Amino acid sequence: MVQGETRLNFRELEEVCLYGNGFSPQHKLIKWFWQIVLQEYTQEEQRRLLVFATGSERAPVNGLR
């Protein structure tokens, strides 16, 4: 059974995110979001964010890309 990756690399996720409704990677709110997630969140907080967004605490087998 495939269970997914336990190692989370949110930089991978940041690189592949798509934005809509006038948002872009350069928007100040998006920059703030990634700054907080990448620099201030603990691994446990990142895992909780992943559960909130995907329903799983593990990344897919090929990572968050």
Backbone hydrogen bonds, N-H to C=O, Kabsch-Sander energy under -0.5 kcal/mol:
donor,donor_aa,acceptor,acceptor_aa,energy
3,Q,1,M,-0.5
5,E,59,A,-2.1
9,N,7,R,-0.5
10,F,8,L,-0.5
12,E,9,N,-0.8
13,L,9,N,-1.0
14,E,10,F,-2.5
15,E,11,R,-2.0
16,V,12,E,-1.0
16,V,13,L,-0.6
17,C,13,L,-0.9
17,C,14,E,-0.6
23,F,20,G,-1.6
27,H,24,S,-1.7
31,K,27,H,-2.5
32,W,28,K,-2.4
33,F,29,L,-2.5
34,W,30,I,-2.4
35,Q,31,K,-2.3
36,I,32,W,-2.5
37,V,33,F,-2.7
38,L,34,W,-2.8
39,Q,35,Q,-2.3
40,E,35,Q,-0.6
40,E,36,I,-1.8
41,Y,36,I,-1.9
46,Q,42,T,-2.3
47,R,43,Q,-2.4
48,R,44,E,-2.2
49,L,45,E,-2.1
50,L,46,Q,-2.3
51,V,47,R,-2.3
52,F,48,R,-2.4
53,A,49,L,-2.5
54,T,50,L,-2.7
55,G,50,L,-0.6
55,G,51,V,-2.1
56,S,50,L,-0.6
59,A,5,E,-2.0
63,G,60,P,-2.5
